[in-house]
Amino acid sequence: MGTKINNTSSRSWKAALDMQKIDGYRPDAQFKSLIKKEIRGEISTEDIIKKLINKYKR
């Protein structure tokens, strides 16, 4: 069985990242990986937030 892709989530992330590009922001590999996992339903958006908070608290 293949991985289910959440098209709504995928489109939302694409729009958000495209808006960030206007300001010159480019997500790093870890953030891109988290986005892909969220789109596949492996983690939640809240999981992403928690991971990023922990990353930048260091």
PyMOL Python script that loads the backbone (N, CA, C, O; Angstrom):
from pymol import cmd

cmd.read_pdbstr("""\
ATOM      1  N   MET A   1       0.842  -1.180   0.000  1.00  0.00           N
ATOM      2  CA  MET A   1       0.000   0.000   0.000  1.00  0.00           C
ATOM      3  C   MET A   1       0.887   1.243   0.000  1.00  0.00           C
ATOM      4  O   MET A   1       1.820   1.329   0.798  1.00  0.00           O
ATOM      5  N   GLY A   2       0.613   2.200  -0.876  1.00  0.00           N
ATOM      6  CA  GLY A   2       1.409   3.407  -0.968  1.00  0.00           C
ATOM      7  C   GLY A   2       1.058   4.411   0.110  1.00  0.00           C
ATOM      8  O   GLY A   2       0.094   4.241   0.856  1.00  0.00           O
ATOM      9  N   THR A   3       1.843   5.438   0.175  1.00  0.00           N
ATOM     10  CA  THR A   3       1.616   6.493   1.145  1.00  0.00           C
ATOM     11  C   THR A   3       0.499   7.399   0.654  1.00  0.00           C
ATOM     12  O   THR A   3       0.494   7.818  -0.504  1.00  0.00           O
ATOM     13  N   LYS A   4      -0.440   7.696   1.528  1.00  0.00           N
ATOM     14  CA  LYS A   4      -1.548   8.580   1.169  1.00  0.00           C
ATOM     15  C   LYS A   4      -1.075  10.028   1.257  1.00  0.00           C
ATOM     16  O   LYS A   4      -0.489  10.442   2.256  1.00  0.00           O
ATOM     17  N   ILE A   5      -1.332  10.773   0.223  1.00  0.00           N
ATOM     18  CA  ILE A   5      -0.945  12.182   0.169  1.00  0.00           C
ATOM     19  C   ILE A   5      -2.181  13.034   0.447  1.00  0.00           C
ATOM     20  O   ILE A   5      -3.238  12.829  -0.150  1.00  0.00           O
ATOM     21  N   ASN A   6      -2.034  13.981   1.350  1.00  0.00           N
ATOM     22  CA  ASN A   6      -3.109  14.916   1.655  1.00  0.00           C
ATOM     23  C   ASN A   6      -2.946  16.104   0.716  1.00  0.00           C
ATOM     24  O   ASN A   6      -2.112  16.980   0.946  1.00  0.00           O
ATOM     25  N   ASN A   7      -3.753  16.128  -0.350  1.00  0.00           N
ATOM     26  CA  ASN A   7      -3.613  17.174  -1.360  1.00  0.00           C
ATOM     27  C   ASN A   7      -3.896  18.572  -0.812  1.00  0.00           C
ATOM     28  O   ASN A   7      -3.253  19.539  -1.222  1.00  0.00           O
ATOM     29  N   THR A   8      -4.847  18.684   0.106  1.00  0.00           N
ATOM     30  CA  THR A   8      -5.145  19.991   0.699  1.00  0.00           C
ATOM     31  C   THR A   8      -3.940  20.492   1.479  1.00  0.00           C
ATOM     32  O   THR A   8      -3.551  21.653   1.356  1.00  0.00           O
ATOM     33  N   SER A   9      -3.355  19.618   2.274  1.00  0.00           N
ATOM     34  CA  SER A   9      -2.175  19.995   3.049  1.00  0.00           C
ATOM     35  C   SER A   9      -1.010  20.333   2.123  1.00  0.00           C
ATOM     36  O   SER A   9      -0.271  21.288   2.362  1.00  0.00           O
ATOM     37  N   SER A  10      -0.858  19.555   1.087  1.00  0.00           N
ATOM     38  CA  SER A  10       0.224  19.784   0.131  1.00  0.00           C
ATOM     39  C   SER A  10       0.093  21.160  -0.517  1.00  0.00           C
ATOM     40  O   SER A  10       1.070  21.902  -0.620  1.00  0.00           O
ATOM     41  N   ARG A  11      -1.114  21.493  -0.949  1.00  0.00           N
ATOM     42  CA  ARG A  11      -1.345  22.808  -1.574  1.00  0.00           C
ATOM     43  C   ARG A  11      -1.126  23.938  -0.562  1.00  0.00           C
ATOM     44  O   ARG A  11      -0.585  24.989  -0.907  1.00  0.00           O
ATOM     45  N   SER A  12      -1.545  23.719   0.670  1.00  0.00           N
ATOM     46  CA  SER A  12      -1.373  24.749   1.703  1.00  0.00           C
ATOM     47  C   SER A  12       0.102  25.004   1.975  1.00  0.00           C
ATOM     48  O   SER A  12       0.532  26.153   2.074  1.00  0.00           O
ATOM     49  N   TRP A  13       0.884  23.917   2.097  1.00  0.00           N
ATOM     50  CA  TRP A  13       2.320  24.087   2.330  1.00  0.00           C
ATOM     51  C   TRP A  13       2.982  24.769   1.138  1.00  0.00           C
ATOM     52  O   TRP A  13       3.840  25.632   1.321  1.00  0.00           O
ATOM     53  N   LYS A  14       2.597  24.395  -0.070  1.00  0.00           N
ATOM     54  CA  LYS A  14       3.193  25.021  -1.248  1.00  0.00           C
ATOM     55  C   LYS A  14       2.911  26.513  -1.251  1.00  0.00           C
ATOM     56  O   LYS A  14       3.807  27.314  -1.519  1.00  0.00           O
ATOM     57  N   ALA A  15       1.680  26.894  -0.956  1.00  0.00           N
ATOM     58  CA  ALA A  15       1.327  28.322  -0.925  1.00  0.00           C
ATOM     59  C   ALA A  15       2.122  29.050   0.154  1.00  0.00           C
ATOM     60  O   ALA A  15       2.635  30.144  -0.079  1.00  0.00           O
ATOM     61  N   ALA A  16       2.223  28.441   1.333  1.00  0.00           N
ATOM     62  CA  ALA A  16       2.958  29.075   2.433  1.00  0.00           C
ATOM     63  C   ALA A  16       4.433  29.251   2.076  1.00  0.00           C
ATOM     64  O   ALA A  16       5.015  30.308   2.319  1.00  0.00           O
ATOM     65  N   LEU A  17       5.025  28.223   1.506  1.00  0.00           N
ATOM     66  CA  LEU A  17       6.449  28.305   1.149  1.00  0.00           C
ATOM     67  C   LEU A  17       6.681  29.290   0.011  1.00  0.00           C
ATOM     68  O   LEU A  17       7.698  29.984  -0.010  1.00  0.00           O
ATOM     69  N   ASP A  18       5.745  29.358  -0.939  1.00  0.00           N
ATOM     70  CA  ASP A  18       5.867  30.331  -2.028  1.00  0.00           C
ATOM     71  C   ASP A  18       5.816  31.755  -1.489  1.00  0.00           C
ATOM     72  O   ASP A  18       6.552  32.621  -1.963  1.00  0.00           O
ATOM     73  N   MET A  19       4.958  32.005  -0.506  1.00  0.00           N
ATOM     74  CA  MET A  19       4.890  33.339   0.099  1.00  0.00           C
ATOM     75  C   MET A  19       6.191  33.670   0.832  1.00  0.00           C
ATOM     76  O   MET A  19       6.649  34.812   0.808  1.00  0.00           O
ATOM     77  N   GLN A  20       6.776  32.671   1.478  1.00  0.00           N
ATOM     78  CA  GLN A  20       8.027  32.899   2.192  1.00  0.00           C
ATOM     79  C   GLN A  20       9.173  33.205   1.229  1.00  0.00           C
ATOM     80  O   GLN A  20      10.083  33.964   1.565  1.00  0.00           O
ATOM     81  N   LYS A  21       9.131  32.617   0.035  1.00  0.00           N
ATOM     82  CA  LYS A  21      10.176  32.872  -0.970  1.00  0.00           C
ATOM     83  C   LYS A  21      10.240  34.346  -1.331  1.00  0.00           C
ATOM     84  O   LYS A  21      11.309  34.864  -1.655  1.00  0.00           O
ATOM     85  N   ILE A  22       9.092  35.026  -1.277  1.00  0.00           N
ATOM     86  CA  ILE A  22       9.058  36.453  -1.579  1.00  0.00           C
ATOM     87  C   ILE A  22      10.000  37.211  -0.643  1.00  0.00           C
ATOM     88  O   ILE A  22      10.644  38.181  -1.042  1.00  0.00           O
ATOM     89  N   ASP A  23      10.069  36.749   0.614  1.00  0.00           N
ATOM     90  CA  ASP A  23      10.942  37.389   1.599  1.00  0.00           C
ATOM     91  C   ASP A  23      12.342  36.797   1.613  1.00  0.00           C
ATOM     92  O   ASP A  23      13.164  37.156   2.456  1.00  0.00           O
ATOM     93  N   GLY A  24      12.615  35.887   0.678  1.00  0.00           N
ATOM     94  CA  GLY A  24      13.946  35.308   0.594  1.00  0.00           C
ATOM     95  C   GLY A  24      14.172  34.115   1.508  1.00  0.00           C
ATOM     96  O   GLY A  24      15.307  33.665   1.663  1.00  0.00           O
ATOM     97  N   TYR A  25      13.120  33.600   2.110  1.00  0.00           N
ATOM     98  CA  TYR A  25      13.244  32.450   3.006  1.00  0.00           C
ATOM     99  C   TYR A  25      13.307  31.171   2.201  1.00  0.00           C
ATOM    100  O   TYR A  25      12.514  30.970   1.280  1.00  0.00           O
ATOM    101  N   ARG A  26      14.248  30.305   2.543  1.00  0.00           N
ATOM    102  CA  ARG A  26      14.364  28.981   1.943  1.00  0.00           C
ATOM    103  C   ARG A  26      14.419  27.960   3.072  1.00  0.00           C
ATOM    104  O   ARG A  26      15.332  28.011   3.896  1.00  0.00           O
ATOM    105  N   PRO A  27      13.464  27.034   3.129  1.00  0.00           N
ATOM    106  CA  PRO A  27      13.457  26.056   4.213  1.00  0.00           C
ATOM    107  C   PRO A  27      14.664  25.121   4.125  1.00  0.00           C
ATOM    108  O   PRO A  27      15.116  24.771   3.035  1.00  0.00           O
ATOM    109  N   ASP A  28      15.176  24.727   5.285  1.00  0.00           N
ATOM    110  CA  ASP A  28      16.297  23.787   5.298  1.00  0.00           C
ATOM    111  C   ASP A  28      15.777  22.364   5.086  1.00  0.00           C
ATOM    112  O   ASP A  28      14.568  22.135   5.059  1.00  0.00           O
ATOM    113  N   ALA A  29      16.692  21.423   4.937  1.00  0.00           N
ATOM    114  CA  ALA A  29      16.329  20.035   4.643  1.00  0.00           C
ATOM    115  C   ALA A  29      15.462  19.424   5.741  1.00  0.00           C
ATOM    116  O   ALA A  29      14.535  18.668   5.449  1.00  0.00           O
ATOM    117  N   GLN A  30      15.755  19.743   6.993  1.00  0.00           N
ATOM    118  CA  GLN A  30      14.967  19.189   8.102  1.00  0.00           C
ATOM    119  C   GLN A  30      13.516  19.674   8.030  1.00  0.00           C
ATOM    120  O   GLN A  30      12.586  18.889   8.217  1.00  0.00           O
ATOM    121  N   PHE A  31      13.331  20.946   7.764  1.00  0.00           N
ATOM    122  CA  PHE A  31      11.978  21.494   7.682  1.00  0.00           C
ATOM    123  C   PHE A  31      11.224  20.879   6.503  1.00  0.00           C
ATOM    124  O   PHE A  31      10.047  20.539   6.630  1.00  0.00           O
ATOM    125  N   LYS A  32      11.892  20.735   5.359  1.00  0.00           N
ATOM    126  CA  LYS A  32      11.262  20.099   4.197  1.00  0.00           C
ATOM    127  C   LYS A  32      10.846  18.668   4.528  1.00  0.00           C
ATOM    128  O   LYS A  32       9.780  18.215   4.113  1.00  0.00           O
ATOM    129  N   SER A  33      11.681  17.969   5.266  1.00  0.00           N
ATOM    130  CA  SER A  33      11.367  16.596   5.670  1.00  0.00           C
ATOM    131  C   SER A  33      10.127  16.563   6.567  1.00  0.00           C
ATOM    132  O   SER A  33       9.262  15.701   6.405  1.00  0.00           O
ATOM    133  N   LEU A  34      10.044  17.495   7.506  1.00  0.00           N
ATOM    134  CA  LEU A  34       8.881  17.572   8.388  1.00  0.00           C
ATOM    135  C   LEU A  34       7.606  17.861   7.595  1.00  0.00           C
ATOM    136  O   LEU A  34       6.551  17.287   7.869  1.00  0.00           O
ATOM    137  N   ILE A  35       7.712  18.751   6.618  1.00  0.00           N
ATOM    138  CA  ILE A  35       6.562  19.075   5.779  1.00  0.00           C
ATOM    139  C   ILE A  35       6.084  17.835   5.034  1.00  0.00           C
ATOM    140  O   ILE A  35       4.886  17.557   4.994  1.00  0.00           O
ATOM    141  N   LYS A  36       7.008  17.095   4.449  1.00  0.00           N
ATOM    142  CA  LYS A  36       6.643  15.882   3.712  1.00  0.00           C
ATOM    143  C   LYS A  36       5.954  14.868   4.627  1.00  0.00           C
ATOM    144  O   LYS A  36       4.987  14.222   4.225  1.00  0.00           O
ATOM    145  N   LYS A  37       6.451  14.733   5.850  1.00  0.00           N
ATOM    146  CA  LYS A  37       5.840  13.802   6.810  1.00  0.00           C
ATOM    147  C   LYS A  37       4.431  14.254   7.180  1.00  0.00           C
ATOM    148  O   LYS A  37       3.534  13.425   7.334  1.00  0.00           O
ATOM    149  N   GLU A  38       4.232  15.555   7.323  1.00  0.00           N
ATOM    150  CA  GLU A  38       2.903  16.075   7.667  1.00  0.00           C
ATOM    151  C   GLU A  38       1.937  15.839   6.508  1.00  0.00           C
ATOM    152  O   GLU A  38       0.783  15.470   6.729  1.00  0.00           O
ATOM    153  N   ILE A  39       2.395  16.047   5.293  1.00  0.00           N
ATOM    154  CA  ILE A  39       1.550  15.832   4.120  1.00  0.00           C
ATOM    155  C   ILE A  39       1.128  14.372   4.019  1.00  0.00           C
ATOM    156  O   ILE A  39       0.000  14.071   3.629  1.00  0.00           O
ATOM    157  N   ARG A  40       2.044  13.461   4.375  1.00  0.00           N
ATOM    158  CA  ARG A  40       1.739  12.024   4.327  1.00  0.00           C
ATOM    159  C   ARG A  40       0.924  11.565   5.528  1.00  0.00           C
ATOM    160  O   ARG A  40       0.494  10.412   5.575  1.00  0.00           O
ATOM    161  N   GLY A  41       0.706  12.446   6.498  1.00  0.00           N
ATOM    162  CA  GLY A  41      -0.091  12.093   7.671  1.00  0.00           C
ATOM    163  C   GLY A  41       0.695  11.374   8.757  1.00  0.00           C
ATOM    164  O   GLY A  41       0.105  10.815   9.681  1.00  0.00           O
ATOM    165  N   GLU A  42       2.016  11.383   8.656  1.00  0.00           N
ATOM    166  CA  GLU A  42       2.853  10.706   9.643  1.00  0.00           C
ATOM    167  C   GLU A  42       3.005  11.514  10.931  1.00  0.00           C
ATOM    168  O   GLU A  42       3.192  10.957  12.012  1.00  0.00           O
ATOM    169  N   ILE A  43       2.922  12.839  10.794  1.00  0.00           N
ATOM    170  CA  ILE A  43       3.000  13.731  11.954  1.00  0.00           C
ATOM    171  C   ILE A  43       1.962  14.831  11.763  1.00  0.00           C
ATOM    172  O   ILE A  43       1.419  15.007  10.673  1.00  0.00           O
ATOM    173  N   SER A  44       1.697  15.566  12.836  1.00  0.00           N
ATOM    174  CA  SER A  44       0.732  16.672  12.753  1.00  0.00           C
ATOM    175  C   SER A  44       1.478  18.003  12.635  1.00  0.00           C
ATOM    176  O   SER A  44       2.692  18.078  12.826  1.00  0.00           O
ATOM    177  N   THR A  45       0.725  19.032  12.318  1.00  0.00           N
ATOM    178  CA  THR A  45       1.310  20.372  12.284  1.00  0.00           C
ATOM    179  C   THR A  45       1.828  20.745  13.667  1.00  0.00           C
ATOM    180  O   THR A  45       2.863  21.400  13.789  1.00  0.00           O
ATOM    181  N   GLU A  46       1.116  20.333  14.703  1.00  0.00           N
ATOM    182  CA  GLU A  46       1.580  20.602  16.071  1.00  0.00           C
ATOM    183  C   GLU A  46       2.918  19.927  16.340  1.00  0.00           C
ATOM    184  O   GLU A  46       3.763  20.480  17.043  1.00  0.00           O
ATOM    185  N   ASP A  47       3.113  18.729  15.781  1.00  0.00           N
ATOM    186  CA  ASP A  47       4.404  18.048  15.925  1.00  0.00           C
ATOM    187  C   ASP A  47       5.525  18.879  15.294  1.00  0.00           C
ATOM    188  O   ASP A  47       6.619  18.988  15.849  1.00  0.00           O
ATOM    189  N   ILE A  48       5.240  19.457  14.135  1.00  0.00           N
ATOM    190  CA  ILE A  48       6.235  20.304  13.473  1.00  0.00           C
ATOM    191  C   ILE A  48       6.584  21.490  14.363  1.00  0.00           C
ATOM    192  O   ILE A  48       7.756  21.816  14.548  1.00  0.00           O
ATOM    193  N   ILE A  49       5.564  22.127  14.907  1.00  0.00           N
ATOM    194  CA  ILE A  49       5.795  23.293  15.770  1.00  0.00           C
ATOM    195  C   ILE A  49       6.657  22.912  16.963  1.00  0.00           C
ATOM    196  O   ILE A  49       7.610  23.618  17.292  1.00  0.00           O
ATOM    197  N   LYS A  50       6.330  21.797  17.614  1.00  0.00           N
ATOM    198  CA  LYS A  50       7.107  21.354  18.779  1.00  0.00           C
ATOM    199  C   LYS A  50       8.556  21.080  18.409  1.00  0.00           C
ATOM    200  O   LYS A  50       9.471  21.468  19.135  1.00  0.00           O
ATOM    201  N   LYS A  51       8.766  20.404  17.268  1.00  0.00           N
ATOM    202  CA  LYS A  51      10.129  20.088  16.843  1.00  0.00           C
ATOM    203  C   LYS A  51      10.926  21.360  16.541  1.00  0.00           C
ATOM    204  O   LYS A  51      12.102  21.458  16.890  1.00  0.00           O
ATOM    205  N   LEU A  52      10.287  22.319  15.899  1.00  0.00           N
ATOM    206  CA  LEU A  52      10.989  23.558  15.580  1.00  0.00           C
ATOM    207  C   LEU A  52      11.280  24.384  16.828  1.00  0.00           C
ATOM    208  O   LEU A  52      12.348  24.986  16.936  1.00  0.00           O
ATOM    209  N   ILE A  53      10.346  24.416  17.762  1.00  0.00           N
ATOM    210  CA  ILE A  53      10.595  25.130  19.026  1.00  0.00           C
ATOM    211  C   ILE A  53      11.798  24.514  19.721  1.00  0.00           C
ATOM    212  O   ILE A  53      12.690  25.228  20.180  1.00  0.00           O
ATOM    213  N   ASN A  54      11.824  23.181  19.798  1.00  0.00           N
ATOM    214  CA  ASN A  54      12.956  22.507  20.443  1.00  0.00           C
ATOM    215  C   ASN A  54      14.263  22.770  19.701  1.00  0.00           C
ATOM    216  O   ASN A  54      15.304  22.950  20.333  1.00  0.00           O
ATOM    217  N   LYS A  55      14.223  22.794  18.376  1.00  0.00           N
ATOM    218  CA  LYS A  55      15.434  23.040  17.583  1.00  0.00           C
ATOM    219  C   LYS A  55      16.005  24.421  17.868  1.00  0.00           C
ATOM    220  O   LYS A  55      17.216  24.569  18.029  1.00  0.00           O
ATOM    221  N   TYR A  56      15.155  25.421  17.931  1.00  0.00           N
ATOM    222  CA  TYR A  56      15.634  26.781  18.067  1.00  0.00           C
ATOM    223  C   TYR A  56      15.799  27.238  19.513  1.00  0.00           C
ATOM    224  O   TYR A  56      16.280  28.344  19.762  1.00  0.00           O
ATOM    225  N   LYS A  57      15.398  26.387  20.478  1.00  0.00           N
ATOM    226  CA  LYS A  57      15.645  26.701  21.884  1.00  0.00           C
ATOM    227  C   LYS A  57      17.113  26.478  22.234  1.00  0.00           C
ATOM    228  O   LYS A  57      17.644  27.097  23.156  1.00  0.00           O
ATOM    229  N   ARG A  58      17.754  25.592  21.493  1.00  0.00           N
ATOM    230  CA  ARG A  58      19.147  25.222  21.772  1.00  0.00           C
ATOM    231  C   ARG A  58      20.090  26.357  21.659  1.00  0.00           C
ATOM    232  O   ARG A  58      21.291  26.184  21.867  1.00  0.00           O
TER     233      ARG A  58
END
""", "prot")
cmd.dss("prot")
cmd.show_as("cartoon", "prot")
cmd.util.cbc("prot")
cmd.orient("prot")
